[in-house]
Structures are given as C-alpha cells and as structure tokens.
Amino acid sequence: MSVNTLKNKHSISKDEFPGMKALVMGLGLHGGGAESARYLAERGAEVTVTDLRDEKILAPSVEKLKAFPIRYVLGRHEIEDFQKADLVIKNPGVKMESPYLKAARRIETDISLFLSACQPRLMAVTGTKGKSSVSSALFWALNESRSAGHLKGKAWLGGNVGISPLGFVDEVKEGDDVVLELSCWQLGDLRGRDILKPRAVVMTPILRDHLDWYGTMEAYVGDKRLIYKNQDEKDVTVAADDDWGRSFLKESRGRPLIYSSQPLSEKVSGGWLTDPKGSAYARIWEISERILEVVPPKPFVVGAHQKQNLLASALALLDLGLEPDFVRESLGRFPGVEHRLEFFHESAGVRFYNDSAATIPEAVVAAIGAFEKAPVLVTGGTDKELDFTPLARAAKNVKTFILLEGTGSKKLIKLLNDAGIKYQGPFDSLDKAIQIALEAAVSGDNVVLSPGCTSFGMFLNEVDRGKKWKEGVRSLAP
C-alpha cells in the first residue's frame, strides 16, 4: 500500500480547516501551490509555505499571497514543519518516498481538496501526449455550447494545464461542467481514494515517458488507469484503438468509445480518421446508427495528431448530448493551445511554431509530419531515459536539423551520425539556434521548436522554454 493511501484515506471536510496547521510543500510558479495556500488561509488555517527555491525566483507567487498571514520557509525544507503540520499539501512532482512526506501526518493535493469540496459533472483527461489539446478542446466546445444556448451554467478548465481548480472551486454551481487534465503524478496521488468519478474520461495515446521516475511502462500506466476506476455504466471512457487503449476500454466500467485510424466494424461505437487530410467520422450506436462527420477536413490546428485529438474530444462531447453538427463546427473553430504546435509569428513569408510541450521524441515526429513541406527543426535538451530512434528516423523529413544542448541531444547525435544525417549544434544559446534557423529558412518554410526532451538545464520548464523561444523569434525576425 502506498504512503499516500495510508495518509489520505478520507476526504477532508471544510469544518476541519479553522485553526489547522497546514503546510504547502512547493509554492512553484504555476498556481497550484499559491492557490492551495490561499484556499487554506481563507478558511482559517495557519499556513506555512516551504519550497527549495528562493525568494527571488518565487517572488511572483509570493506577491499573489501578500494579503494573507502566511509563514514562508524558502530555499530549504525543515523536517519539523512536516512533523508539526496537521496537513501537508503535496506537489505532484515530489515522490512519496521523500523523507519529508514520510514525516507528515496527513497529505492532500490541490486536486484532492477540490474533489472533496466540489462534485460537478466532470470530464477528465489523461494520456501521454495530447492531454492539454483534448482538455482545451472539450472546454472550448462546452463554452461555445453555452453561448449558443444548448447548455446552462458555465464550463471550467483546470488541473495539469497550469490552472489549479482551487482557483474556481467557490464559483462552481449546479449545472456547470469541469474539465480536468490529470497527469500520472496527480492521479497517483489519488490512489486509494474514491473521490474521482468523471462523467467522461478521455485517454490520449500512451507512449514511453517518465521512465526515469517510474522505471517501467506498467508502473507509469498503472497510475493512468486510476482515472476511470470509479466510473460506472452511466459514464463513458474514450480511448485509442491500440493495445493500451483497448486494455483501458476492457477494464473500465464506463461505456466504451474507441477512436481509430480505420473504419470501425459493425456495432462498435466510436470514431475514425482514415485520411490525415480528410474529415473525422463517428458512429455511436447508442445515439445514432448514422455515420456522422465530427471533425472538418481543415480545422484551425494543423497535423493529423491534432485532428485525432479533436476526434477523441468529439466522441466525449457527443456522449454528453451535444449535437453532431455543433460539435463539428465548434471543433473546427478551436484555436489550439499555447506551446503545442502553436503558430505565433510570420516574418518574410516564414511561419514560426512553438511546440515546447513536445517533451518526447514521438511528439517531435508528429510535429514533423504535420507539415507538407519539410520544416526547419530546433530540437533537443535533457534526456529522461527515452528512445530517440523514432526521431532519428524522421530526421530525413527535416530541411535543417538544429540541436539545443543537453543529455538527450548527445544520445540523438550518435543516432544521427550513424544514419549520416547532418545537423547543426548543439547550441547552449537559444538565440544562436534561432539565428541558424533564420539563415536556413526561406519564404514558404516553417520553423518549429519541438524539443522532444525536458527543458531542465537551459530553461526553468517547458513553459519558460516556449516563452523564450517566442520572445527570441519576435526579436530576431521582426
């Protein structure tokens, strides 16, 4: 039994907060720690925030909390704080084996606090890549359905997209929809509890990732499986037509919907995309025996993998009761997500894309394949025990291959050399990589940052990497 199973057996009640000694482990810069601290302070808890990073780095988050009497322990952790706390709010990026967490009496997360306080109609999304695109597409269509008068209430988006649901927990009302993107770590922190019961689950494709953390694919996917553990026949599970996806659909008690690259056989409900340049179709026998066009041939976002994300979203939306014509039109207007093959700039006929969220080699392969003309690619960074062979094979479809410095790039260089693929770099300066890309690109070309690696070393995180890429491009290619 995991440590957090032992320490989080029951959901927390709002009556427990006044006078409670609460410790937030990991303030961070993305809102989860700050929202947890605010949420607890507003409810009368005595809040301490601790983070290994210092005051200078965390200044933006500290500024957001200046109205609250919060004690800060920054640049270090003190074991006594964990021993004395009635409640510790855990950052999902910290392993339960941490000696500090072992000293805690009770552990929660911002997700568990939200689910304990609020049980709206919930759409939950997990997988390896495409999570944020699917979550955002669901949120987009649910919002548009309300603008069109099809649904009442309001739609909310939170979780691993960088928005803590504690930021809107007090505003959620009956009739609202909440979309949560959940990482493997966020799901693992809910193990042993029964507070997550999504009306709709969407599983995006599973690829090799985070093996530096989990060690095996089975352990990694084991946390993903928790997303549908408490579903029943009133709920729906959407998954891909592959080995992992079929195992999810077989295991879940939710009604199964499958998305595929092949037309589905009779009496199988789901959708398919057979031509990357064409439309995506669905047939859900419980709703209609007709074949329905649910994603148009030319949505705003580019790439067959993005169209697959929209198809998975469409299946969940149809099961929620939205009309097929509305789903198709709404998803055709979906503008995409920042840092995910995001078109953000054009200069002298050259189009620039930010795909900083591509942190595995397979995501870079998908980005390369999204363009009819071979792109100028900036890639590489820090390794997380991944196989770069797929990216090395796809390198022949790249016009100019530019590497950023990092342990992942070192592994990739060996593969490129073996295959006789030319590359430039690796560079320890993003501006230098941009200059090389500008020299290589001509009018009509696409320049793409798609790293296939983590961002640590040169950048704080993938968001910081994407923002610096966009700033550098706009500065050097006005």
C-alpha positions as CSV (number, residue, x, y, z in Angstrom):
1,M,0.0,0.0,0.0
2,S,1.4,3.4,-1.0
3,V,2.2,6.0,1.6
4,N,-0.5,8.4,0.3
5,T,-3.1,5.7,0.5
6,L,-2.4,5.4,4.2
7,K,-2.4,9.1,4.9
8,N,-5.3,10.2,2.7
9,K,-7.9,7.6,3.4
10,H,-10.8,10.0,3.9
11,S,-11.8,13.2,2.1
12,I,-11.3,16.4,4.0
13,S,-14.2,18.5,5.4
14,K,-14.4,22.3,5.3
15,D,-15.1,22.2,9.1
16,E,-11.5,20.9,9.7
17,F,-9.7,24.0,8.4
18,P,-10.1,26.7,11.1
19,G,-7.0,26.6,13.3
20,M,-5.4,23.8,11.4
21,K,-1.7,23.9,10.9
22,A,-1.3,23.5,7.1
23,L,2.0,23.2,5.3
24,V,2.1,23.7,1.5
25,M,5.1,21.9,0.0
26,G,6.2,23.5,-3.2
27,L,4.9,27.1,-3.9
28,G,6.0,26.9,-7.5
29,L,5.2,29.4,-10.3
30,H,2.2,27.7,-12.0
31,G,-0.5,28.4,-9.4
32,G,-1.1,25.1,-7.7
33,G,0.9,25.9,-4.6
34,A,-0.3,29.5,-4.4
35,E,-4.0,28.5,-4.8
36,S,-3.6,25.9,-2.1
37,A,-2.1,28.4,0.3
38,R,-4.8,30.9,-0.5
39,Y,-7.6,28.4,-0.2
40,L,-6.4,27.2,3.2
41,A,-5.7,30.7,4.6
42,E,-9.1,31.9,3.6
43,R,-10.7,29.1,5.5
44,G,-8.8,29.9,8.7
45,A,-5.9,27.5,8.6
46,E,-2.4,28.6,9.9
47,V,-0.5,28.3,6.7
48,T,3.3,27.7,6.2
49,V,4.7,27.5,2.6
50,T,8.0,25.7,2.0
51,D,10.0,25.5,-1.2
52,L,13.6,24.6,-2.2
53,R,13.7,27.6,-4.5
54,D,14.5,31.0,-3.0
55,E,12.5,34.3,-2.6
56,K,13.9,35.8,-5.8
57,I,12.6,33.0,-8.1
58,L,9.3,32.7,-6.3
59,A,8.6,36.4,-6.0
60,P,5.6,36.4,-8.4
61,S,3.8,33.7,-6.4
62,V,4.7,35.3,-3.0
63,E,3.3,38.6,-4.4
64,K,-0.1,36.9,-5.1
65,L,-0.4,35.9,-1.5
66,K,0.7,39.1,0.2
67,A,-2.8,39.7,1.6
68,F,-2.6,36.6,3.8
69,P,-0.7,36.0,7.0
70,I,1.5,33.2,5.6
71,R,4.8,32.0,7.0
72,Y,7.5,31.2,4.4
73,V,10.4,28.8,4.6
74,L,12.1,29.2,1.2
75,G,15.4,27.8,-0.1
76,R,15.0,24.7,2.1
77,H,12.7,22.3,3.9
78,E,12.6,21.9,7.7
79,I,11.6,18.4,8.9
80,E,10.0,19.9,12.0
81,D,7.5,21.8,9.8
82,F,6.3,18.4,8.4
83,Q,6.2,16.8,11.8
84,K,4.1,19.5,13.4
85,A,1.7,20.1,10.5
86,D,-1.9,18.7,10.7
87,L,-2.0,18.7,6.9
88,V,0.6,18.8,4.2
89,I,-0.3,19.8,0.6
90,K,2.0,17.8,-1.7
91,N,3.4,19.0,-5.0
92,P,2.7,16.2,-7.6
93,G,6.4,16.4,-8.7
94,V,7.6,15.1,-5.3
95,K,7.8,11.4,-4.7
96,M,6.0,9.9,-1.8
97,E,9.3,8.3,-0.7
98,S,10.5,11.8,0.3
99,P,11.6,11.8,4.0
100,Y,9.7,15.0,4.5
101,L,6.5,13.5,3.3
102,K,7.1,10.3,5.4
103,A,7.2,12.6,8.4
104,A,3.7,14.1,7.6
105,R,0.6,13.0,9.4
106,R,-1.9,13.7,6.6
107,I,-1.3,14.5,2.9
108,E,-3.6,16.2,0.4
109,T,-3.1,17.9,-3.0
110,D,-4.9,20.8,-4.7
111,I,-6.8,18.2,-6.8
112,S,-8.0,16.2,-3.7
113,L,-9.0,19.4,-1.9
114,F,-11.1,20.4,-5.0
115,L,-12.8,17.0,-5.4
116,S,-13.5,16.8,-1.6
117,A,-15.2,20.2,-1.8
118,C,-16.9,20.0,-5.2
119,Q,-18.5,17.3,-7.3
120,P,-19.7,18.8,-10.6
121,R,-20.3,17.0,-13.8
122,L,-16.6,16.2,-14.6
123,M,-14.7,15.5,-17.8
124,A,-11.2,14.1,-17.0
125,V,-8.3,13.6,-19.5
126,T,-5.0,11.8,-19.2
127,G,-2.5,10.0,-21.5
128,T,1.0,10.8,-22.7
129,K,0.6,13.5,-25.4
130,G,-2.4,15.4,-26.4
131,K,-3.9,15.8,-22.9
132,S,-3.9,19.6,-23.0
133,S,-5.2,19.8,-26.5
134,V,-8.1,17.5,-25.7
135,S,-8.9,19.2,-22.4
136,S,-8.9,22.6,-24.0
137,A,-11.0,21.4,-27.0
138,L,-13.6,20.0,-24.6
139,F,-13.6,23.2,-22.6
140,W,-13.9,25.3,-25.8
141,A,-16.8,23.3,-27.2
142,L,-18.6,23.2,-23.8
143,N,-18.2,27.0,-23.5
144,E,-19.5,27.6,-27.1
145,S,-22.5,25.3,-26.4
146,R,-23.5,27.6,-23.6
147,S,-23.0,30.7,-25.7
148,A,-25.3,29.1,-28.3
149,G,-27.9,28.3,-25.6
150,H,-27.5,24.5,-25.8
151,L,-26.4,24.1,-22.2
152,K,-26.9,26.1,-19.0
153,G,-24.3,27.1,-16.4
154,K,-20.6,27.5,-17.0
155,A,-17.6,25.5,-18.1
156,W,-14.3,25.4,-16.2
157,L,-10.8,24.1,-17.0
158,G,-8.1,23.1,-14.6
159,G,-5.5,20.6,-13.5
160,N,-2.3,19.9,-15.3
161,V,-3.0,22.7,-17.8
162,G,-1.5,25.1,-15.3
163,I,-4.7,26.2,-13.7
164,S,-5.4,24.9,-10.2
165,P,-9.2,24.1,-9.7
166,L,-9.0,25.6,-6.3
167,G,-8.9,29.0,-8.1
168,F,-12.6,28.5,-9.1
169,V,-13.9,25.9,-6.6
170,D,-16.1,28.5,-4.8
171,E,-17.7,29.6,-8.1
172,V,-18.8,26.2,-9.4
173,K,-22.5,25.8,-9.4
174,E,-25.0,23.1,-10.2
175,G,-25.3,22.6,-13.9
176,D,-21.6,23.6,-14.5
177,D,-19.1,21.4,-16.3
178,V,-15.5,21.0,-15.1
179,V,-12.7,19.7,-17.4
180,L,-9.6,18.4,-15.6
181,E,-6.4,17.4,-17.3
182,L,-4.7,15.0,-14.9
183,S,-1.0,13.9,-15.1
184,C,0.2,10.5,-14.0
185,W,1.5,12.0,-10.8
186,Q,-1.7,13.8,-10.0
187,L,-3.6,10.6,-10.5
188,G,-1.1,8.6,-8.4
189,D,-1.7,11.0,-5.5
190,L,-5.4,10.0,-5.6
191,R,-4.7,6.2,-5.2
192,G,-6.7,4.5,-2.5
193,R,-9.4,7.2,-2.5
194,D,-12.8,7.3,-4.1
195,I,-13.3,11.0,-4.8
196,L,-12.7,11.0,-8.6
197,K,-15.7,9.8,-10.7
198,P,-15.7,11.5,-14.1
199,R,-18.8,11.5,-16.2
200,A,-16.5,11.3,-19.2
201,V,-12.9,10.1,-19.4
202,V,-10.7,10.6,-22.5
203,M,-7.4,8.6,-22.7
204,T,-5.0,10.1,-25.2
205,P,-2.4,7.8,-26.7
206,I,0.2,6.2,-24.4
207,L,3.8,6.5,-25.3
208,R,7.1,5.9,-23.5
209,D,7.5,8.7,-20.9
210,H,8.7,9.4,-17.4
211,L,10.6,6.1,-17.2
212,D,13.3,8.0,-15.2
213,W,10.6,8.3,-12.5
214,Y,8.6,5.0,-12.8
215,G,11.1,2.6,-14.2
216,T,8.6,0.5,-16.2
217,M,5.7,1.3,-18.5
218,E,3.4,-0.8,-16.4
219,A,4.0,1.4,-13.4
220,Y,3.6,4.5,-15.4
221,V,0.3,3.4,-17.0
222,G,-0.9,2.0,-13.7
223,D,-1.3,5.5,-12.3
224,K,-3.1,6.5,-15.6
225,R,-5.7,3.7,-15.0
226,L,-6.9,5.3,-11.8
227,I,-8.8,7.9,-13.8
228,Y,-11.7,5.6,-14.6
229,K,-11.5,3.4,-11.5
230,N,-14.8,4.7,-10.1
231,Q,-16.8,5.1,-13.3
232,D,-20.0,3.0,-13.9
233,E,-22.3,2.3,-16.8
234,K,-23.7,5.9,-16.7
235,D,-20.3,7.2,-17.6
236,V,-18.1,6.9,-20.8
237,T,-14.5,6.1,-21.4
238,V,-12.9,7.2,-24.7
239,A,-9.6,5.5,-25.7
240,A,-7.4,4.8,-28.7
241,D,-7.6,1.8,-31.0
242,D,-4.2,0.3,-29.8
243,D,-3.1,-2.2,-27.2
244,W,-3.1,0.2,-24.3
245,G,-6.4,1.8,-25.3
246,R,-8.2,-1.5,-25.7
247,S,-7.0,-2.6,-22.3
248,F,-8.5,0.6,-20.8
249,L,-11.8,0.0,-22.5
250,K,-11.9,-3.6,-21.4
251,E,-11.1,-2.7,-17.8
252,S,-13.3,0.4,-17.3
253,R,-16.9,0.0,-16.2
254,G,-17.8,3.1,-18.2
255,R,-19.3,2.7,-21.7
256,P,-16.5,2.3,-24.3
257,L,-15.9,4.6,-27.2
258,I,-12.9,3.9,-29.4
259,Y,-11.1,6.2,-31.9
260,S,-9.1,4.7,-34.7
261,S,-7.3,5.2,-38.0
262,Q,-9.5,2.5,-39.6
263,P,-13.3,2.5,-40.1
264,L,-15.0,0.7,-37.2
265,S,-16.8,-2.6,-37.7
266,E,-20.5,-3.1,-37.2
267,K,-21.8,-2.5,-33.7
268,V,-18.6,-0.9,-32.5
269,S,-19.1,2.6,-31.2
270,G,-16.5,5.3,-31.7
271,G,-14.8,7.3,-34.5
272,W,-12.2,7.1,-37.1
273,L,-9.8,9.2,-39.2
274,T,-8.5,7.3,-42.2
275,D,-7.1,10.2,-44.2
276,P,-4.9,12.8,-42.4
277,K,-6.1,15.4,-44.9
278,G,-9.8,14.4,-44.6
279,S,-12.6,14.6,-42.1
280,A,-13.0,12.5,-38.9
281,Y,-16.2,10.5,-38.5
282,A,-18.1,8.9,-35.7
283,R,-20.8,6.3,-35.3
284,I,-22.2,5.8,-31.8
285,W,-24.8,3.0,-31.9
286,E,-26.4,4.1,-28.6
287,I,-27.0,7.6,-30.1
288,S,-27.4,7.1,-33.9
289,E,-26.6,4.4,-36.4
290,R,-25.7,7.1,-38.9
291,I,-22.1,7.9,-39.8
292,L,-21.5,11.5,-38.6
293,E,-18.8,14.0,-39.6
294,V,-17.5,15.3,-36.3
295,V,-14.2,17.0,-37.3
296,P,-13.9,19.0,-40.5
297,P,-11.0,18.4,-43.0
298,K,-9.3,21.7,-42.3
299,P,-9.6,22.7,-38.6
300,F,-7.6,25.6,-37.3
301,V,-4.9,23.4,-35.7
302,V,-2.5,21.6,-38.1
303,G,-1.4,17.9,-38.1
304,A,-3.1,14.5,-38.2
305,H,-2.3,14.0,-34.5
306,Q,-4.2,17.2,-33.6
307,K,-7.1,16.0,-35.7
308,Q,-7.0,12.8,-33.7
309,N,-7.2,14.9,-30.5
310,L,-10.3,16.6,-31.8
311,L,-11.9,13.3,-32.7
312,A,-11.4,11.9,-29.2
313,S,-12.9,15.2,-27.8
314,A,-15.8,14.9,-30.2
315,L,-16.7,11.4,-29.0
316,A,-17.0,12.6,-25.4
317,L,-19.0,15.6,-26.4
318,L,-21.5,13.5,-28.4
319,D,-22.0,11.3,-25.4
320,L,-22.7,14.3,-23.2
321,G,-25.6,15.1,-25.6
322,L,-24.2,17.8,-27.9
323,E,-25.4,17.7,-31.5
324,P,-23.0,16.4,-34.2
325,D,-23.3,19.5,-36.4
326,F,-22.5,21.8,-33.5
327,V,-19.5,19.6,-32.4
328,R,-18.1,19.6,-35.9
329,E,-18.4,23.4,-36.3
330,S,-17.2,24.2,-32.8
331,L,-14.1,22.0,-33.0
332,G,-13.4,23.5,-36.5
333,R,-13.0,26.8,-34.7
334,F,-10.8,25.6,-31.9
335,P,-7.7,27.7,-31.9
336,G,-5.3,25.2,-30.3
337,V,-3.2,25.5,-27.1
338,E,-0.1,27.6,-26.3
339,H,3.2,25.6,-26.6
340,R,1.5,22.8,-28.6
341,L,2.4,23.3,-32.3
342,E,1.3,26.9,-31.8
343,F,1.6,29.2,-34.8
344,F,2.6,32.5,-33.3
345,H,4.7,34.6,-35.8
346,E,5.4,35.2,-39.5
347,S,8.3,37.1,-41.0
348,A,9.3,37.4,-44.6
349,G,7.0,34.6,-45.6
350,V,8.4,32.2,-42.9
351,R,6.0,30.8,-40.4
352,F,7.1,30.1,-36.8
353,Y,5.7,27.4,-34.5
354,N,6.1,26.8,-30.7
355,D,5.9,23.2,-29.8
356,S,7.7,23.4,-26.5
357,A,5.3,20.9,-24.8
358,A,6.7,18.2,-27.1
359,T,8.8,16.5,-24.5
360,I,9.1,13.0,-26.0
361,P,10.7,12.0,-29.4
362,E,7.3,10.7,-30.7
363,A,5.8,14.2,-30.3
364,V,8.5,15.7,-32.5
365,V,7.8,13.0,-35.1
366,A,4.2,14.1,-35.1
367,A,5.2,17.7,-35.4
368,I,7.4,17.0,-38.4
369,G,4.6,15.1,-40.1
370,A,2.1,17.9,-39.6
371,F,3.7,19.9,-42.4
372,E,3.6,19.0,-46.1
373,K,6.9,20.8,-46.6
374,A,10.0,19.6,-44.6
375,P,10.3,22.1,-41.7
376,V,13.4,23.7,-40.2
377,L,13.5,22.0,-36.8
378,V,15.0,23.2,-33.5
379,T,15.1,20.2,-31.0
380,G,17.0,18.5,-28.2
381,G,17.5,19.1,-24.5
382,T,17.7,17.0,-21.3
383,D,17.1,13.2,-21.5
384,K,14.6,11.3,-19.3
385,E,15.6,7.8,-20.3
386,L,13.8,7.8,-23.6
387,D,14.5,6.2,-27.0
388,F,15.3,8.7,-29.7
389,T,15.3,6.2,-32.6
390,P,11.9,7.4,-33.9
391,L,13.1,11.0,-34.2
392,A,16.4,9.9,-35.9
393,R,14.3,8.0,-38.5
394,A,12.1,11.1,-39.1
395,A,15.1,13.4,-39.5
396,K,15.2,12.7,-43.2
397,N,12.0,14.7,-43.4
398,V,13.6,17.8,-41.9
399,K,15.1,20.6,-44.0
400,T,17.6,21.8,-41.4
401,F,18.2,19.9,-38.1
402,I,19.3,22.2,-35.3
403,L,20.1,20.9,-31.8
404,L,20.0,22.6,-28.4
405,E,22.5,21.4,-25.7
406,G,21.6,18.6,-23.4
407,T,22.0,14.9,-22.5
408,G,19.2,14.0,-24.8
409,S,20.9,15.7,-27.7
410,K,24.0,13.7,-27.0
411,K,22.1,10.5,-27.4
412,L,20.4,11.8,-30.6
413,I,23.7,12.9,-32.1
414,K,25.0,9.3,-32.0
415,L,21.9,8.1,-33.9
416,L,22.2,11.0,-36.4
417,N,25.8,10.2,-37.1
418,D,25.1,6.5,-37.6
419,A,22.4,7.4,-40.1
420,G,24.5,10.0,-41.9
421,I,22.1,12.8,-41.0
422,K,23.6,16.3,-41.0
423,Y,22.8,18.6,-38.1
424,Q,23.9,21.9,-36.6
425,G,24.8,22.4,-32.9
426,P,24.3,21.6,-30.2
427,F,23.9,25.2,-29.1
428,D,23.8,26.4,-25.5
429,S,22.2,29.6,-26.6
430,L,18.6,29.7,-27.9
431,D,19.3,33.0,-29.8
432,K,22.1,31.2,-31.7
433,A,19.8,28.4,-32.7
434,I,17.2,31.0,-33.9
435,Q,19.9,32.7,-36.0
436,I,20.8,29.4,-37.6
437,A,17.2,28.7,-38.3
438,L,16.7,32.2,-39.9
439,E,19.7,31.6,-42.2
440,A,18.3,28.3,-43.3
441,A,14.6,29.3,-43.9
442,V,13.2,30.9,-47.0
443,S,9.8,32.2,-47.8
444,G,7.2,29.4,-47.5
445,D,9.2,27.5,-44.9
446,N,8.0,26.6,-41.4
447,V,10.4,26.9,-38.4
448,V,9.4,24.7,-35.5
449,L,10.7,24.4,-31.9
450,S,9.8,20.8,-30.9
451,P,12.4,19.6,-28.4
452,G,11.4,16.0,-27.6
453,C,13.2,16.4,-24.3
454,T,12.7,18.1,-20.9
455,S,13.7,21.7,-20.5
456,F,15.9,21.5,-17.4
457,G,19.3,23.0,-17.8
458,M,18.8,25.8,-20.2
459,F,15.2,26.7,-19.0
460,L,13.1,26.6,-15.9
461,N,10.5,24.4,-17.5
462,E,8.7,23.8,-20.9
463,V,6.6,27.0,-20.5
464,D,9.7,29.1,-19.9
465,R,11.3,27.5,-22.9
466,G,8.3,28.2,-25.1
467,K,8.1,31.8,-24.0
468,K,11.8,32.4,-24.5
469,W,11.5,30.9,-28.0
470,K,8.7,33.2,-28.9
471,E,10.4,36.2,-27.5
472,G,13.7,35.4,-29.3
473,V,12.0,34.8,-32.7
474,R,10.0,38.0,-32.5
475,S,13.2,39.9,-31.6
476,L,15.4,38.4,-34.3
477,A,12.7,38.0,-37.0
478,P,10.6,41.2,-36.7
